[in-house]
Amino acid sequence: MALVGKRDGRNFGYGRQLSYAGPQALKDMFGGGHYGTVKAHSDRWQAFVRWCRSEDGPGFNDARQIDRQTLLDYAGYLRQQVEQGELSIATAQNRLSSVNRTMAALRGDQYVKVSSPSKALGLQRTTVRTATPQGQDREQVKRIVEALCEHQLPRAAAIVQLARATGMRLREAILADLPRLKHEAEQYGKINIQDGTKGGRSGVSAPRWIRENDHIRDALRFAEKVSPDDSRNLLAPNERYLDFLQGIVGPARDILHQYNLKGFHELRAAYACERYEQITHHPAPINGGHCYQLNRHLDQEARVQISYELGHGRIGVVSAYIGGRA
């Protein structure tokens, strides 16, 4: 319970830990009743706290540090989770609404909130790509890699190559176990993406094998070459993931924008479009293909395979990469 006259203290007087403060403030707000409502809000608050403490979050443990921009950043993170098939839109909206409610309970006012969770998330019930993915042109990717190397960002160049060649997410490319992948490529003719994956999808329970080719071999060779000494991935042994994002990925994004690539995630979509064409021998829907009209079974087969290779649990998410069924 908040201490009288101590609302200006850490977590507005509700204790030292953000995880503890939120539920306590909610109990006060609801007068000790509405147990189910308090429990639901508290559970969603804990998801927010985990994000705050994660490598993607701001590292806060005091609600006084949280402002509206923090909540908008969290909305962006939730949007990414939805687009990648990790959360439903309804779950993301509920999480944002509960953070609003808990912040109001902690602060005693409505000054720090996202006025419309659905607008902040910017999501409709079905996410379907409407713009052609950038980065499909390998010459464009080559120019980006050269520019990154010229700016002394070779590890960012390695991420670009890995993302385009394998469809890896940013985190997966940074944390990829390069010697293991190289061994798998040589031994089996395919690689298993397991490091840095989302939603706990890793290990034998969630294999993600991708057949190797010249592009993958070249990307792995380059990544191993620029990998720091005594490291199996793109992080130096004593380097924090968050520091890498700020020091390497941040500056690299500016260069991507200069070369008409809005982000690393576009390369994942470019990979998906390429795989669709390899499997169906038709352009991806977003590129003007009409395979679904000609052969629905083949379109479905391609979507299932691409969903597997991208590490998704639902094939519906593939529409966010290659376009809808048209």
C-alpha positions as CSV (number, residue, x, y, z in Angstrom):
1,M,0.0,0.0,0.0
2,A,1.3,3.5,-0.8
3,L,2.7,5.4,2.1
4,V,0.7,8.5,3.1
5,G,2.5,11.6,1.8
6,K,5.1,9.6,0.0
7,R,3.7,9.5,-3.5
8,D,6.8,11.3,-4.8
9,G,9.0,8.4,-3.7
10,R,10.3,5.5,-5.8
11,N,7.5,4.0,-7.8
12,F,5.2,6.7,-6.4
13,G,5.6,5.2,-2.9
14,Y,4.7,1.6,-3.8
15,G,8.1,0.0,-3.2
16,R,11.4,-0.5,-4.9
17,Q,10.4,-2.9,-7.6
18,L,8.3,-2.0,-10.6
19,S,6.9,-5.6,-10.7
20,Y,5.5,-5.2,-7.1
21,A,4.4,-1.6,-7.3
22,G,1.9,-2.1,-10.2
23,P,-0.3,-4.8,-8.6
24,Q,-0.2,-2.9,-5.2
25,A,-1.4,0.3,-6.9
26,L,-4.2,-1.7,-8.7
27,K,-5.4,-3.2,-5.4
28,D,-5.6,0.3,-3.9
29,M,-7.5,1.6,-6.9
30,F,-10.1,-1.2,-6.8
31,G,-10.3,-1.1,-3.0
32,G,-9.2,-4.7,-2.5
33,G,-12.1,-6.0,-4.6
34,H,-12.5,-7.0,-8.3
35,Y,-10.0,-9.7,-7.9
36,G,-10.2,-11.1,-11.4
37,T,-9.8,-7.6,-13.0
38,V,-6.8,-6.8,-10.8
39,K,-5.3,-10.2,-11.6
40,A,-5.7,-9.6,-15.4
41,H,-4.2,-6.1,-15.3
42,S,-1.4,-7.3,-13.0
43,D,-0.4,-10.2,-15.3
44,R,-0.3,-7.8,-18.3
45,W,1.7,-5.3,-16.3
46,Q,4.3,-8.0,-15.6
47,A,4.7,-8.5,-19.4
48,F,5.4,-4.7,-19.6
49,V,7.9,-5.0,-16.7
50,R,9.7,-7.9,-18.5
51,W,10.0,-5.7,-21.6
52,C,11.3,-2.8,-19.5
53,R,14.1,-5.0,-18.2
54,S,14.8,-6.8,-21.5
55,E,17.4,-5.9,-24.1
56,D,14.7,-4.3,-26.2
57,G,13.4,-2.1,-23.3
58,P,14.5,1.0,-21.5
59,G,15.9,-0.7,-18.4
60,F,13.5,1.2,-16.0
61,N,12.6,-0.1,-12.5
62,D,10.9,3.1,-11.3
63,A,7.5,4.1,-12.6
64,R,8.5,7.8,-12.3
65,Q,10.9,7.3,-15.3
66,I,8.0,6.1,-17.5
67,D,6.6,8.7,-19.8
68,R,4.3,8.6,-22.8
69,Q,7.2,7.9,-25.2
70,T,8.0,4.8,-23.1
71,L,4.5,3.6,-23.7
72,L,4.7,4.4,-27.4
73,D,8.0,2.4,-27.6
74,Y,6.2,-0.5,-25.9
75,A,3.4,-0.2,-28.5
76,G,6.0,-0.4,-31.2
77,Y,7.4,-3.6,-29.6
78,L,4.0,-5.1,-29.3
79,R,3.2,-4.2,-33.0
80,Q,6.4,-6.1,-34.0
81,Q,5.3,-9.1,-31.9
82,V,2.0,-9.2,-33.7
83,E,3.5,-8.8,-37.1
84,Q,5.9,-11.7,-36.4
85,G,3.1,-13.9,-35.2
86,E,4.0,-14.0,-31.5
87,L,0.9,-12.2,-30.2
88,S,-2.7,-11.7,-31.4
89,I,-3.8,-8.2,-32.0
90,A,-6.4,-8.5,-29.2
91,T,-3.7,-9.5,-26.7
92,A,-1.5,-6.6,-27.7
93,Q,-4.3,-4.1,-27.3
94,N,-5.2,-5.6,-23.9
95,R,-1.6,-5.4,-22.7
96,L,-1.4,-1.7,-23.7
97,S,-4.8,-0.9,-22.0
98,S,-3.6,-2.6,-18.8
99,V,-0.4,-0.5,-18.8
100,N,-2.6,2.6,-19.1
101,R,-4.8,1.5,-16.2
102,T,-1.8,0.6,-14.0
103,M,0.1,3.8,-14.7
104,A,-3.1,5.7,-13.7
105,A,-3.2,3.7,-10.5
106,L,0.4,4.4,-9.7
107,R,0.4,8.1,-10.5
108,G,-3.1,9.0,-9.4
109,D,-3.7,10.8,-12.6
110,Q,-4.2,10.3,-16.4
111,Y,-1.2,12.2,-17.6
112,V,0.9,9.3,-18.8
113,K,-1.1,7.0,-21.1
114,V,-1.7,6.0,-24.7
115,S,-5.0,7.6,-25.6
116,S,-5.9,4.9,-28.2
117,P,-4.2,1.5,-27.9
118,S,-5.6,0.4,-31.3
119,K,-4.3,3.5,-33.0
120,A,-0.9,3.3,-31.3
121,L,-0.6,-0.3,-32.4
122,G,-1.6,0.7,-35.9
123,L,-2.9,-2.7,-36.6
124,Q,-6.1,-4.1,-38.2
125,R,-7.3,-7.6,-37.4
126,T,-5.4,-8.9,-40.5
127,T,-2.0,-7.7,-41.4
128,V,-1.4,-7.9,-45.1
129,R,1.5,-6.3,-46.9
130,T,0.5,-3.6,-49.3
131,A,4.0,-2.3,-50.3
132,T,6.6,-4.2,-52.4
133,P,9.4,-5.2,-50.1
134,Q,12.6,-3.2,-50.5
135,G,15.9,-5.1,-50.7
136,Q,14.7,-7.7,-53.3
137,D,17.3,-6.4,-55.7
138,R,20.6,-8.0,-54.8
139,E,22.6,-5.2,-56.4
140,Q,21.0,-2.8,-54.0
141,V,21.9,-5.1,-51.1
142,K,25.5,-5.3,-52.4
143,R,25.7,-1.5,-52.4
144,I,24.4,-1.3,-48.9
145,V,27.0,-3.8,-47.7
146,E,29.8,-1.9,-49.4
147,A,28.6,1.4,-47.8
148,L,28.4,-0.2,-44.3
149,C,31.9,-1.5,-44.7
150,E,33.1,1.9,-45.8
151,H,31.7,3.4,-42.6
152,Q,33.5,0.8,-40.5
153,L,30.3,-1.1,-39.8
154,P,31.2,-4.6,-41.1
155,R,29.2,-6.4,-38.5
156,A,26.1,-4.5,-39.7
157,A,27.0,-5.5,-43.2
158,A,27.1,-9.1,-42.0
159,I,23.5,-8.8,-40.6
160,V,22.3,-7.4,-43.9
161,Q,23.7,-10.4,-45.8
162,L,22.5,-13.0,-43.3
163,A,19.0,-11.4,-43.2
164,R,18.7,-11.3,-47.0
165,A,20.2,-14.8,-47.5
166,T,18.3,-16.7,-44.8
167,G,15.4,-14.5,-43.7
168,M,16.8,-14.2,-40.2
169,R,15.4,-11.6,-37.8
170,L,17.8,-8.9,-36.6
171,R,18.4,-10.6,-33.2
172,E,18.8,-14.0,-34.9
173,A,21.5,-12.6,-37.2
174,I,23.4,-11.0,-34.3
175,L,23.3,-14.1,-32.1
176,A,23.7,-16.8,-34.8
177,D,26.2,-19.5,-33.8
178,L,28.4,-19.1,-36.9
179,P,30.7,-22.1,-36.5
180,R,27.7,-24.4,-35.9
181,L,25.9,-23.0,-39.0
182,K,29.0,-23.4,-41.1
183,H,29.4,-27.0,-39.9
184,E,25.8,-27.8,-40.7
185,A,26.1,-26.3,-44.2
186,E,29.1,-28.4,-44.9
187,Q,27.8,-31.6,-43.2
188,Y,24.1,-31.5,-44.1
189,G,23.7,-29.0,-47.0
190,K,21.3,-27.0,-44.8
191,I,21.4,-24.8,-41.6
192,N,19.1,-24.8,-38.5
193,I,18.3,-21.3,-37.2
194,Q,18.1,-21.6,-33.4
195,D,19.9,-18.7,-31.7
196,G,18.0,-15.5,-30.7
197,T,14.7,-16.9,-31.9
198,K,11.4,-15.5,-30.5
199,G,8.7,-17.1,-28.4
200,G,10.9,-19.9,-27.1
201,R,11.0,-21.6,-30.5
202,S,14.4,-23.3,-30.4
203,G,16.0,-26.7,-30.0
204,V,14.7,-30.0,-31.2
205,S,11.1,-28.9,-30.5
206,A,11.2,-26.2,-33.1
207,P,13.7,-27.0,-35.9
208,R,14.1,-24.4,-38.6
209,W,16.2,-25.9,-41.3
210,I,16.9,-23.9,-44.5
211,R,18.7,-25.4,-47.5
212,E,22.1,-23.8,-48.1
213,N,23.1,-22.1,-51.3
214,D,25.8,-19.8,-52.6
215,H,24.3,-16.7,-50.9
216,I,24.1,-18.4,-47.5
217,R,27.6,-19.7,-47.8
218,D,28.9,-16.3,-48.7
219,A,26.9,-14.6,-45.9
220,L,28.3,-17.1,-43.3
221,R,31.8,-16.7,-44.6
222,F,31.7,-12.9,-44.3
223,A,30.0,-13.0,-40.9
224,E,32.7,-15.4,-39.5
225,K,35.4,-13.1,-41.0
226,V,34.1,-10.0,-39.1
227,S,33.0,-11.8,-36.0
228,P,35.1,-10.5,-33.0
229,D,38.0,-12.7,-31.6
230,D,36.9,-15.5,-29.3
231,S,33.3,-15.1,-30.3
232,R,30.9,-17.5,-32.0
233,N,28.6,-14.8,-33.1
234,L,28.6,-11.0,-34.0
235,L,28.9,-9.9,-30.4
236,A,32.3,-9.5,-28.7
237,P,32.7,-11.7,-25.6
238,N,32.2,-8.8,-23.2
239,E,29.8,-6.8,-25.3
240,R,26.2,-6.3,-24.3
241,Y,23.4,-6.8,-26.8
242,L,21.9,-3.4,-26.0
243,D,25.3,-1.7,-26.6
244,F,25.6,-3.4,-29.9
245,L,22.1,-2.2,-30.9
246,Q,23.0,1.4,-29.9
247,G,26.6,1.5,-31.3
248,I,26.3,-0.6,-34.4
249,V,22.7,-1.1,-35.5
250,G,21.6,2.5,-34.8
251,P,24.2,4.1,-37.1
252,A,23.7,1.4,-39.7
253,R,19.9,2.2,-39.9
254,D,20.8,5.7,-41.2
255,I,22.9,4.2,-44.0
256,L,20.1,1.8,-44.9
257,H,17.7,4.7,-45.2
258,Q,20.1,6.5,-47.6
259,Y,20.0,3.4,-49.8
260,N,16.2,3.2,-49.7
261,L,15.9,0.3,-47.3
262,K,13.7,1.3,-44.3
263,G,14.9,-1.5,-42.0
264,F,16.5,-4.9,-41.6
265,H,13.0,-6.5,-41.5
266,E,12.5,-5.6,-45.1
267,L,15.2,-8.1,-46.0
268,R,13.2,-10.8,-44.3
269,A,10.2,-9.9,-46.5
270,A,12.5,-9.9,-49.6
271,Y,13.7,-13.4,-48.7
272,A,10.1,-14.6,-48.3
273,C,9.1,-13.2,-51.7
274,E,12.1,-14.9,-53.3
275,R,11.3,-18.2,-51.6
276,Y,7.7,-18.0,-52.8
277,E,8.8,-17.6,-56.4
278,Q,11.3,-20.5,-56.0
279,I,8.6,-22.8,-54.7
280,T,5.7,-21.8,-57.0
281,H,7.5,-20.5,-60.0
282,H,5.2,-17.5,-59.8
283,P,6.0,-14.0,-58.4
284,A,4.8,-13.3,-54.9
285,P,1.4,-11.7,-54.7
286,I,2.9,-8.4,-53.7
287,N,5.0,-8.5,-56.8
288,G,2.0,-9.1,-59.0
289,G,1.8,-12.9,-59.0
290,H,-1.5,-14.8,-59.2
291,C,-0.6,-18.3,-58.1
292,Y,-3.5,-18.4,-55.7
293,Q,-6.0,-18.0,-58.5
294,L,-4.2,-20.6,-60.7
295,N,-3.2,-23.2,-58.1
296,R,-4.5,-22.7,-54.5
297,H,-2.8,-25.9,-53.2
298,L,0.6,-24.7,-54.5
299,D,0.1,-21.2,-52.9
300,Q,-0.8,-22.9,-49.6
301,E,2.2,-25.2,-49.8
302,A,4.5,-22.2,-50.3
303,R,3.0,-20.3,-47.4
304,V,3.4,-23.3,-45.1
305,Q,7.1,-23.7,-46.1
306,I,7.8,-19.9,-45.8
307,S,6.1,-19.8,-42.4
308,Y,8.4,-22.6,-41.2
309,E,11.5,-21.0,-42.6
310,L,10.7,-17.7,-41.0
311,G,10.0,-19.3,-37.6
312,H,6.3,-18.5,-37.3
313,G,3.6,-20.6,-35.8
314,R,0.8,-19.4,-38.1
315,I,0.8,-19.3,-41.9
316,G,-1.5,-16.3,-41.9
317,V,1.4,-14.2,-40.8
318,V,3.1,-14.8,-44.2
319,S,0.7,-12.3,-45.8
320,A,2.6,-9.6,-43.9
321,Y,5.7,-10.6,-46.0
322,I,4.5,-11.6,-49.4
323,G,1.0,-10.1,-49.7
324,G,-2.5,-11.6,-49.4
325,R,-4.2,-14.4,-51.4
326,A,-5.3,-12.7,-54.6
